[in-house]
Amino acid sequence: MNRVYNFSAGPSMLPLPVLEKAAAEMTNYNGSGMSVMEMSHRTPVYEAIIQEAEANLRKLMNIPDNYKVLFLQGGASTQFASVPLNLLKTGKADYVVSGMFSKKAYKEAQKYGDIKCIANSEDKNFAYIPKITKDMVRPDADYVHVCYNNTIFGTKYPEVPETGDVVLVADMSSCIISEPVDVTKFGVIYAGAQKNMGPSGLTVVIVREDLLGNQREDTPTMLNWKEMADNDSMYNTPPCYAIYVAGLVFKWVLELGGLEKMKEINEKKAAILYDFLDNSKLFKPVAEKDYRSLMNVTFVTGDADLDKKFCKAAEAEGFVNVKGHRSVGGMRASIYNAMPTEGVEKLVEFMKKFEAENN
Ligand SMILES: *Cc1c(COP(=O)(O)O)cnc(C)c1O
């Protein structure tokens, strides 16, 4: 079997055992005589799939009972509108702009209220996470929005930002289930599935129950969290197959030992790459040390032509999708849960060889 090491930022690698299980069940799921893709969502066999997926995510993330888990569509980008539509009461919200996605979220929210950017790290092309303190937050803001892991720039929050009594909302698209988080510190966590949970088409929203029901009058039904919660994410047809695959991924992480174990693996894996970058004479890490992402590792040679040469040579060796986002340039290795440690070790070996030949 010719599997490559796929460093794509998303959609990205899925664990091989998950793909194999999905393949084995493709045409006849659990004796039903049909594929999960062919099933009505309103049947006991499918209901068991979505319920098990939710139960396993709750277990994995230790999600308290007073939080709802929603399985929605439209990607994380739809939540950029859903968040203000569902949460604005005073009409005020504060945003931290730490990268391209948080900037998009900030811009989208401006359509709906008095939206303030309280911190921004664009001065250094988002190579760090701005420090947030309680006194920066407007006390009458309905929430503070952050992007917890900046997929494009390769940075993440070193700790949960301090927002006092103001509800914290986090886009965790590229770091969800990569390590434990204390869900109780957040009012809302949302994430597109295609980075670390499963196929695209599914967006997970974890929302504290007391925050539901404050949506604007004109909120589209499909974006109304309360409506979706009241209907167990089945107001209409949910992204059935994507939920099934995400469910397999949750089970895979649980069987591996849960998020504590996942964190240990991810830290080790990222360290292999960062340690090499810190000592390399050719490659330089982009993100500032204190804010390094465990999931997206950005680096450059400092020479755009050499970067290009590297990406091409890497691809020929089976290390694919290492080209950085155009706003950063250089390279980005996305090493989500599904990337085996061996993939990172081999990439570093290849980088050493490339360095010896090109320095
Ligand atoms: C990929 C990504 C998004 C956009 O996700 P879509 O599902 O494509 O809308 C938003 N935020 C973060 C942090 C991302 O990594």
The ligand as a Tripos MOL2 file, in Angstrom:
@<TRIPOS>MOLECULE
LIG
   15    15     1     0     0
SMALL
NO_CHARGES

@<TRIPOS>ATOM
      1 C1         -9.4190   25.7460    8.8330 C.3       1 LIG1
      2 C2         -9.8070   26.7070    9.8840 C.ar      1 LIG1
      3 C3        -10.9780   27.4870    9.7880 C.ar      1 LIG1
      4 C4        -11.8820   27.4310    8.5950 C.3       1 LIG1
      5 O1        -12.5440   26.2430    8.5920 O.3       1 LIG1
      6 P1        -13.6630   25.8730    7.5130 P.3       1 LIG1
      7 O2        -14.1870   24.6000    8.0710 O.co2     1 LIG1
      8 O3        -12.9570   25.7350    6.2080 O.co2     1 LIG1
      9 O4        -14.6640   26.9700    7.4910 O.co2     1 LIG1
     10 C5        -11.2810   28.3340   10.8230 C.ar      1 LIG1
     11 N1        -10.4840   28.4340   11.8990 N.ar      1 LIG1
     12 C6         -9.3580   27.7130   12.0180 C.ar      1 LIG1
     13 C7         -8.5200   27.8650   13.2310 C.3       1 LIG1
     14 C8         -8.9820   26.8310   11.0180 C.ar      1 LIG1
     15 O5         -7.8640   26.1110   11.1380 O.3       1 LIG1
@<TRIPOS>BOND
     1     1     2 1
     2     2     3 ar
     3     2    14 ar
     4     3     4 1
     5     3    10 ar
     6     4     5 1
     7     5     6 1
     8     6     7 2
     9     6     8 1
    10     6     9 1
    11    10    11 ar
    12    11    12 ar
    13    12    13 1
    14    12    14 ar
    15    14    15 1
@<TRIPOS>SUBSTRUCTURE
     1 LIG1         1 GROUP 0 **** ****
